[in-house]
Amino acid sequence: MSVCCLPALQAIDRYVPGDTLHVWAQSGLVLRREASLKAARVTGIPYGAVVLVLNEKSGKGLDNAEVEAVPGFSGNGSVYPAVTLRGMFARVVFHGDTGWVFDGYLSRLPAMRYTTDKNTGKPVFENFDTYATRNFGLLVDEKHGTFEYAGPESTTKKIFGNGIMVDTRVSKSGESRMILPDISMEEAFLIFNYMNNYEWDIRHPSDNPADDTWVLSPQSDHDWNFGKIVCGHRILYLEYERMVIITSECSC
C-alpha cells in the first residue's frame, strides 16, 4: 500500500521590504546571486539567523519553487512520498551580503533553540512553553485540577504575548492544542517537526522492527495527520483566519 501525491506545504505568504525574518532550516540556507535553486552561492546562512527582506510577497500564488523537506519512507505496510515545501525567493541582506534565499524556511517567529545529543547526534529542541515565554512573554497561566472516577485530571491554559495559546489536559491520556496566529502551514509543520523529531526519525530509521514508526495521512492541503501507535498529531490551517491549530493526543 502507498500514499500518493502529497500536496506541498505552503510557505510564508506575506512580507514587505524592511521586514526581518528568521531562518528555520536546521542545516542552514544558501544565499544565492539569483532567484534560482541553481544560481551561484554567495554565502551560507545558519539556522536561527535573522535576514533583512528587500522585496515584497503578497500571496501564495507567487510561489514557484519546491524543496524536499523530509524524504519519502516506508512504514506500517505503506510507502509515503517526500514532504515538500512550496515557496519563492526572497531578496535579503545578511551580514552585508545581498542575494536571494528560498523563503520556505523563513518565518517571523524566532527559531527554537536546541542542543545535540553527544551519543546519537539527535537534536533536542527546547520545550515550547520555554521558547514562547522567552520570545513573547507569558500573559495567562491558568491551572486547574479535578478528581474524577477515572482518576485525577489537570488542565492548563497558557496565552503568550503574540497571541499563541496552548491548552493541555492530562488524565489517563494527554491532549494538547496549540493555536498559532498569522503563520503558514509550512511554518506550523516546522514547529511540529522539531518538537517531535519527525524528520530525524525518518532520516534515521531504527533497526529494531519492534520500534514504532510514523504514519502520514494528509486529508487536504490544509489538514495533515501524523501519528505513531501511542500518539496522534494534526496540523490544521484555517486560511481565512490565517492561523494554524496543532493538536496532539497520546495514550498511556
N, C-alpha and C positions, 0 to 999 in steps of 0.2 A: 504494500500500500504506500502511496506517496501523496504529499500535499503539494499542489502545483501553483505556480504563478502568484507568489505573494506580492501584494501591492507595495510599492516603495513608500517609505516613511517620508512625509513632507517636512522640509527644513523650516527654519525660522522664516516668516513671511514678510516681515516689515523691519526696515531700518532706514535711517537717513544720514547724510553727511554730518559728522560730529559725534555720532553715537560711539560708545565704547562697548565692545563685545568680548566675551571670554572664550578661550579655546577649550573644548571638551574632548578632543581627540587624545586618547591616552598615549599614543605613540607620537603625538605632535602633528602639525600641519606644515605643508610646504608652501612658502611664499614664492609665487611664480611671476615671470615677466609679463605674461599674457593670461587672458581668461580662458585657460585650457588646461586639462589634466596632463597634456603632453608638452606644455610650454617649459622653457628653461627655468631652472631653480635659482632663486635669489638667495634664500636662506631658510633655515628651519625655525618654526615657532613652537615652543614646548607646550605641553599640557598645562593649563592654568594661566597662561599668559593673557594679557589684555592687548587688543588691537584697536586702532582708531579707524573708523569707517569713512571713506571718501565718496561713496556713491549711494544711490537710493534703490531700495527694493520696496515695491508697493503691493505685492501679492504673489501667491504661489504659482500663478500662471507663467511667471518668468523663468521658472526652474527648467534647466536644460542639461543637467549633468547628474549622473548617478555614480555612487561609490558603494562598494560592498563593505558593510559594517561587520557582519558576522557570517562566516561561511556556512554552506549547507551542511547537514549532518543526518545521521541515521540513528533511530532510537525507537523503542517500543513498537517495533514492527513497521515503522513508517520511515520514509525518506523526505526530509524537509529541505527546501531550497534556501539559498542565502537571503539574509536580511540586507536590503539596500536602502541607502538614504538618497533622496532626490533634492537637489538644490541648484544654486547658480554660483557665480563667482562674485565675491565682494572685493572691491579695491580698498586696500588698507595700508596703514603705516605701522610698522613695528620696529622699534629701536632705530629710527631714522631711515629704514629701508621702506620703499613703496613698491607694492606689487598686488597680486591677486591671489585669493585663497578660496577654496571651496567652502561655502557657508553652511554645509550640512552639519558641521561640528562647532558652529558658533552659537552663542547664547548670551542674553542679557544677564543671566544668572552666573555668579561666580562658580568656578569648578569646585567640586568636592575634593577635600584632601584625602590622601591615602598613604599608607605605609606598605612595604613589601615584605612578605614572609621570607625570612632568610633561608629556610629549608626548601620551600617549594617555588619561590618566586611569585606566588599568588598575591595580587593586590588586596589589601584590606582597607576598605573605604570607611570613613568616619560615619557615626550614627547620624541619621538625617536631622534629628532634633538638634544635635550639636551644631551641625552645619547651618541650619536655618536660624538658630538663635544667634550665632556669631555674626552672620551676614545681615540679618534683617531685624533682629530683636524679638523677644517673646512678649506678646501683648496679653494673651489669655492662657492660663494654665489651670484647667478645671479637672479635678479628680473626684470620682465617686466610687463607692464600694457597696455592694449588697451581698446578702447571703441567701441563695435560693435553694430549692430542693435538690438541684443537680450539683450544688457546690457553690463556692464563692465566685463572685463575678466583680470585675473592676472595669471602669471606663475612664478614659482620659480624652479631653479635647484641648488642643493647642492651636492658637492662632498667632501667626507671625506678622511682622511689620509690613510686608509686601502683599498681604492677603492670603498667603498659603495657610491652609488649615489641615490638621492631622487629627483624625479620630481613631481611637483604638479601643477594643473590647477584648478582655481576657477572661475566659472561664475554663471549660474543658477544652476549648479550642481558642484560637486567637484570630481576630479580624482587625483590619486597619483600612482606613480610607484617607487618601491624600487628595486635596483639591488644590490645583496649581493654576493660578490665573495668568493669562497673557503669555502662554508659551505654545510651542508647536507640538505635534505628535512626535516628531523626531527628538525634540528636547526631553520630552517625558520618557521616551524609550531609553535615552542615555542615562537618566536618573535611575530608572528601573534596572538597567543593565549593570551599572556599577554597584548599586545597593545589593543586588542578588548574584553578582559574579556570573551572569548569564554567558557573556562572550567567553570568559575564561573557561567555564565548564565545557563549552562547545569546542574550543581550540585545544583543550587538554582532557580528552575523554579518559575515564577510569578504565583500567584493565580488568577490574572486578565486575563480572556480569551481574552481580547482585546489587551493585550501586544504582541508585535512582538516576534516570535520565530525563531530560527536558522534553516537553511536548509543546508544540507551537501551533495554534489554530486561529488565525485571523478570521473575523466574521465580516469585516469590510475594511475600507481604507482607514476608518476612524475607530475601529474596535478590534483590539488584538488580545488574545488569551494566551498565557504562558502557564505551564504547570509542571509539577512533579507529583508523585504519589501523595506526598504529605501536604503540599502547598499549591494553591492556585492563585494566579495573578491576572488582573485585567487592566488594560490601558484603554480608556475611552476618551476620545477627543470630541468636544462639543464645539463645532465650527463657528456657529453664530455667536456663542458666548465667549469664544476664544479662550477656552480653558480646558484642562485635562483632569480627569479623575482616575487615580490609580488605586485599585482595591486589591487586597490580599487576604486570603483565608488559609490558615494552617490548622490541621487537626493533630491531636496527640496520638 
